[in-house]
Amino acid sequence: MDIVLDHKELIKYPFLKESQQLARRHVESLEEFLGSSPGAVALERAKERVFAAISPKREFQDENAQSLKPELEIASYALARMLVSCIGDRSLIDRLARYEAERASFFLETEDPEIRQFVAWSIGIATGAAAMPVADYVELVPHMRDARWRLVNRDVRQGSVKLEPGELDELIRERIRVILLRQLPLRVPPGICERLEPVTGEISALRQQQVLEQFGEIKEEAFPPCIDALIQAITAGTNLTHMGRFAITSFLHTIGMNITGIAEIFARAPDFDLEKTMYQVEHISGGGGTEYTPPSCATMRTFGLCANRDKDCERVSHPLSYYRFKKNIKKKRS
Ligand code: SF4
C-alpha cells in the first residue's frame, strides 16, 4: 500500500517497519545510545511502558500529549522489549505484548480509515469487508477466550466468517498481540542486560510487590491438600518426581515465596542437597529465562499429584484458586 505515515502516526504504531526504520536512523550503536542523555530519556520512558503494562489500570495518552521526540518514543518501545527479555519473566512478556496491542488498538479506533487500513494491512488483515476468510479467521482466534469466537458459534458462508460491527477491531488487536509475543523474548546480549540491571531490578521489585499484594502474606495453613502432601513427602524424605518438584516450586514461587524460602522447604528432606536444590528452584522460578506457572488441578491429576482432595477442591480448578479461596475465608474469620 502506498501511504507515508508521519512521525506522529509512527509513534502510535512502533511495531511497524517504518517506525523501526525511523528509530534506527537515530540509534547507531545501542551501547553508545544507552550512555547518552537521549538514551537515558528513552530508557526512562521504556520503564514507564513496562510499569504501565503491569499496572492493573489501562490509561493511554493522546499521542499529541507526548513530549518525547518520535525517535525516542519508538526507541523506548524497543528498550521496553529488551527490559522484559532480560528479566525473562513470561508473565511480564505477556503483559507487555498485551499492553502494546491495546495501546495501538486505542489509537486505531479513532484513526483515519486510510491509516487504519494501512496498519491492518501491515499485520496481514484486510479491512473493509464484513467477513473474513475462514483460514485467516482460524489462525487469529485460538487464544480468544470468549465462546463467541469459536468457529462452531460463527455464521460461516462460502468460506468466510461473518463479522459483527467492532469485531474486526478486536481481531486486529489480537493479531498485534500475537505478532509481538512471537518476537519475544529478544536475544539481548548479556552485556546490555547487565547495563539495564538498575531498571530491570526496579521492574522485578514492583512485580514482586504486586504478587505479594495479590496473594498477601504466605499462609501455609491455606495451602491446598496436594501441596501439603508434597511438603509432607519432602519432609519424610520421599523422592519426588520431576513434576512433583515442579508443581511445588512453581506454586510457592507464584504465591510470592522467595528462592531462599522455597529452598528452606526442600531443606526439610533428610537427604537435602543445597546446591542441587538451589539450581532446580532457581530454574523453575525463572532463572533459566522462563518463568513457569503451576499446573492446574487437571494436570495434577494426570501426574498423580492430586492427593487428599477435600470438599473445597470441588470449587476450584487450580491449586492457586484453592489457596486464594482459603486465605480469604481465614481473613474474613479473623
Ligand atoms: S483438586 Fe486441585 S487443589 Fe485440590 S488437591 Fe487436587 S490438585 Fe490440589
Residues whose N, C-alpha, C, O or C-beta is under 5 A from the ligand:
A	BS01	SF4	P224 P225 C226 C297 M300 C306 A307 N308 R309 C313 H318 P319 Y322
